[in-house]
């Protein structure tokens, strides 16, 4: 083999090598641009969705819990907009605050299966009053308290594991609801929810 042939072969492989690398770099650059465009589109659509919300997503945080001594050891999940408080080894309180087109403020207790509505109604209602006093406005709390203490509510227990208590006072009837649920095999829950649409 002559020097000229070797040079031509080396030149051929050099072009092949650098040409392939150049093509790979171009493909990487093109993929990077495409990924960036897709991410920008997703961000834009997320912003449109958030901007279309009736309720401001930025104010749905844990500020309303700060300063409530009884709830000082909560942990806040920004994604689910839920505070979790371990009240005791047998009782957890979850407080949810959020919504886009509908707004909800919910205090839910998670308790052992032994806490049933039928046998522990007074205890359950006292816990609902305790949580209501902490998180709802004072005027609504007073109406809820009066409704519970004076039995001004109706109970729908047509499904025993899913009980609903409706307050009869018109000022809170449409916005507040009590739920008791025992369908989970490991625990029962009871909650009071403020709902605004």
N, C-alpha and C positions, 0 to 999 in steps of 0.2 A: 504494500500500500504506500502510495506516495504521500508526501506532505500535503499536497493539494487535496487529495481525497480525504485525508484525515481532517483537514481544516473544514472541508465542506460538510463532513459528517458532524463535526463539533458545532459548526454554525447551524446546521439543521436542528440538532438537539437543543441548542440554546434558544432558537426561535420557538421550538415546540414547548420547552419548559417555561420561558418567559411569557409566551402567548397564553398558555394555560393559566399561569398565575395571574396574568392581567385579567383574563376572563373571570377567574374566581373572585378577584377583587371587585370587578364590576358587578358580579352577581351578589356579593355581600353588600355592596353599596346599595344596589337596587332593593334587596330584601330589607335592609335597614330603613330605607325611605318608605317602603310599603308598611312596615311595622309602625313607624312613626305616624303615618297617615291614619292607620287603623286606630291607634291609641288616641290621636287627636279627635277622631270621629266619636269614639266612645266617650271621651271627656265632654265633648260638646253635647252629646245626647244626654249624659248624666246631668249636666248643668241645665239643660232645657227641662228635664223631668223635675229637678229640684225647684227651678224657677216657676214651674206650673203648679206647685203645691200651694194650697190655700194657707196652710200654717207654715211659718218660717222654720226651716230645718236647723238653722244655726242657733236658735234659742232653745232647742230641745236638748238640753244638757242637764247636768246635775246641780246647777246653781240653786234650784229650789230646795235642795236637801241640806245645803251647807248651813250650819248654824242650828240644826235640829239635833240637840244633844242626844236624844234617845236613838238616833240613827247614825251617830258619828263614825261607826266602824263599817260603814257600807263600802262595797266595791262597785264601781260604775262600769258598765259595758257600753262603750260609745256606739257600737254597731247596733245593738238591740235596744239601746236607750233604756236600760234596766239597771236598777240598783239592787244588790243582793245583800241582805243583812242576816247574819246568823244570830237569832234572838236567844236561842238556847240549843242544846244538843238535839232537841226534838222539834224545834220550830225555826223555820226560815221564812223571812219576809222578802218578797220581790216587789219592787215598786217600778212600774213602767210609766214613762211619760213620753208621748210622741204621737206622730201622725202627719199625714200629708193632706189628704182631702177631709179626713175625719181626725179629731183629736181625742186622745184617751189618756186618763190618769188612773192607774189601777194599782191597788194594794192587794197582793195575793200572799196568803199564808200557806206554807207547805208543812203539813203535820202528819204524825203517824196514823196508820189505819185505825187505831183505837179511838181517835177523835171523830165521832160521828155526829151528824147534825141532830139526830133524834135524841141522843143521850147527852150531848154537850152544847145544846143550843145557847144557853146563857153564856158559857165560856166563849163560844165562837162570836156571838154578838158583842161581847165586851171587847174582844180583840179587834173587831171591825170598828167599834167606836174609838178605841185607842189609836188605830192607824188613821182613821178619818180626821181626828183632831189634829194630827201631826201634818197632814198633807193637803187637806181641803181648806177652802176659805171658811172663815169663822161662821158666817151666816148660814152657809150650807151645812156645816157641821152641826149647828144648833138644830136645824130642821131634821137632820138624820138622827141625831140624839133623841129628840122628842118623839120621832116616829118609832124608833126602836123601844124606848122606855115605855111608851104608851101603846105599844102593839098596833101602830097605825101602818100596817103593811099587809100585803097578801103573800101567801106562799104557794108557789106552783111546784108541787112534788109529784106530778104525774109520771115523771121518770125518777125513781128514788135515788139513783146515783148522780142525778143532775138537777139540783134544786135551785129555783130562782125565787128571790124575794123582791117584791116590787113595793116601793114606798107609795103610800096613798096620798101624800101631800103633793099638790100640783106643782109647787115650786121646785121639787126635785124629782118628780115622777119620770119625766122624759130624759133626764140626764144621768141619774144614778141607778145602779142595779147591783144587787148582791147575788153572788153565785156560790154554790157549794157543789163540789164534784168529788165523787169517790170511785170513778171508773178506773183509775190507775191501780195496779196491783200492789204497788209498794207504798203509796202514800195517798192522803186526801188533801184537797185544797179548798180554801174558801177565800172569797175576795169581794171587794167593793170597787166598782168602776164608775168613774165619771166619763161620760161620752158626749162629744159635741160634734154635730155634722153640719 
